[in-house]
Amino acid sequence: MGVFTTSYLLLWALVIFLLALAIGLLDEIKKTPATSTIPARPETVRIGDLAPGFTATNLRNGELVDSVADAPAHEYALIFVKAGCRNCKTLMGAIARTQYDYVLVCRGDHTLSEAFASTINAHVPILEDDGHISAQYGIERSPTVVIIADRRVRGYGQPTTADAFKQLWQYSLSPERQPARDDMVHASL
């Protein structure tokens, strides 16, 4: 009986220990957010904020571009792409011959960015991003499109087709989407 009682007590001690461990793990799981750590959209700059200013080298001609002084138009898209990104290549092919004004911001290694820029047929500025532009805009995935009008962010998304890009453009610039100027939060330049 002594061996049986000792074994029985040790078994119950093991069961209680495993139960406590399971409860602890469940508490940790409850604390872990269910959402992904990669945001679906930039969180650094919100719709209505002033678009952050930056300078970058144009991979097409080596000139320094100032995003404030050299903005291409009244309204344009800043398209964040990355060398080797298949969806980026698809999007560029889809919108190459559209009427939209846009600027490409190529993230990543300089050599790969130059090689990617050489494959783009559109005659648009392709800016090299060493990480500071995408950080200012909170961009983590490519392609990401940021629609800018009157120096303010009007919308963003991750289209991969010409139709999806057009829908993002139209939705972002629709009059009912424009926040009241008094309600806007200003981003620091």
Helices and strands as residue ranges (DSSP letters): H 2-31, E 55-57, E 64-66, E 75-82, H 86-95, E 102-107, H 110-118, E 126-129, H 132-137, E 144-149, E 152-157, H 162-173, G 175-177, G 181-183
